[in-house]
Each structure stands twice: as C-alpha cells, then as structure tokens.
Amino acid sequence: MLVLINHNFNQITYNKKVLYMYPIELVTPMSKDLTDFGFESLSSVEEVDNILDTKEGTVLLVVNSVCGCAAANARPAAKIALQHSTKPDKAVTVFAGVDREATERARDYLLPYPPSSPAIALFKNGNLVHMIERHHIEGRSAQMIAQNLVQALDDHCN
C-alpha cells in the first residue's frame, strides 16, 4: 500500500487513486456561497486559461478554501466588494483542495506570490494588478478586506 499526502493540494493518493481530503458534500455550500452570488466556478485548466489569459478587461479571482478565514472574511469581502458601483468584467473562483488542477493553474497566474488560500486577486488585461494573500485576510474583518478590494476596483476597473 502506498499513501502519499500532498498538503499543497489537499489530496491523498492511495494505491495510485487520488482522493480529496474534503468531501464534496462539505464544500458544495462553500462553493455556492460565491457561485450563487454570480462568481463563475473554474474547475479545469482550460477554463482558467480561457479567463485569466485574456488580454482585455478585468477579472476578480477568489481562491476559495474550507478554512474559517475564507468563510468569515474572504468570501463575504468579495461579495461586499461586488456590490460597489465599480465592478470587474468577470468574477471567478477556484476551490483549493477540490479543483486541484484549476487551482494549480490559477496559482501560476498569481506568481510571484506563493500559494495562498484563501486569496483574492484582480487582473487587468491579463496582468495581475492587485493581490490579497491569506496573511492579509486572517485577523481582518470582511469589511476591511472589502474596502481594500473596492479601492482596487476603483483604481483598475474604470
């Protein structure tokens, strides 16, 4: 029996079969928290490339997570920010620990920032212009994070 645990992608490989650490029943409500608000869920490398490799417009990306700071701070902040008058052209999300390949590809676009979940990023014309990493989310209120995002939207989405 061979068991490998990859903490970067929250997966376990057991006898060459990939098992995700989070049951889909657990993460579905966390995913719907954003998709029911208008975020498009990206679950494949192709979907990530089609959205983030665009050279026109603005895209807000939320790297979703099962952690408490995602639930209490990151997801609510992203939703609050999207209620502002200045909005990105698209709002998308990948789910760390669930959509492994999509998250890995999204993190390629987030370089030079290290992997972080949750995280919130703003792209303009295919370039990363604003990044909020986990350490900017932990210990801050959703309202504080939303104010940061609103400023970034005002700066880059006009």
Rosetta blueprint (number, residue, H / E / L):
1 M L
2 L L
3 V E
4 L E
5 I E
6 N E
7 H L
8 N L
9 F L
10 N L
11 Q E
12 I E
13 T E
14 Y E
15 N L
16 K L
17 K E
18 V E
19 L E
20 Y E
21 M L
22 Y L
23 P L
24 I H
25 E H
26 L H
27 V H
28 T H
29 P H
30 M H
31 S H
32 K H
33 D H
34 L H
35 T H
36 D L
37 F L
38 G L
39 F L
40 E E
41 S E
42 L L
43 S L
44 S L
45 V H
46 E H
47 E H
48 V H
49 D H
50 N H
51 I H
52 L H
53 D L
54 T L
55 K L
56 E L
57 G L
58 T E
59 V E
60 L E
61 L E
62 V E
63 V E
64 N E
65 S L
66 V L
67 C L
68 G H
69 C H
70 A H
71 A H
72 A H
73 N H
74 A H
75 R H
76 P H
77 A H
78 A H
79 K H
80 I H
81 A H
82 L L
83 Q L
84 H L
85 S L
86 T L
87 K L
88 P L
89 D L
90 K E
91 A E
92 V E
93 T E
94 V E
95 F E
96 A L
97 G L
98 V L
99 D L
100 R H
101 E H
102 A H
103 T H
104 E H
105 R H
106 A H
107 R H
108 D H
109 Y H
110 L L
111 L L
112 P L
113 Y L
114 P L
115 P L
116 S L
117 S L
118 P L
119 A E
120 I E
121 A E
122 L E
123 F E
124 K E
125 N L
126 G L
127 N E
128 L E
129 V E
130 H E
131 M E
132 I E
133 E L
134 R H
135 H H
136 H H
137 I H
138 E L
139 G L
140 R L
141 S L
142 A H
143 Q H
144 M H
145 I H
146 A H
147 Q H
148 N H
149 L H
150 V H
151 Q H
152 A H
153 L H
154 D H
155 D H
156 H H
157 C L
158 N L
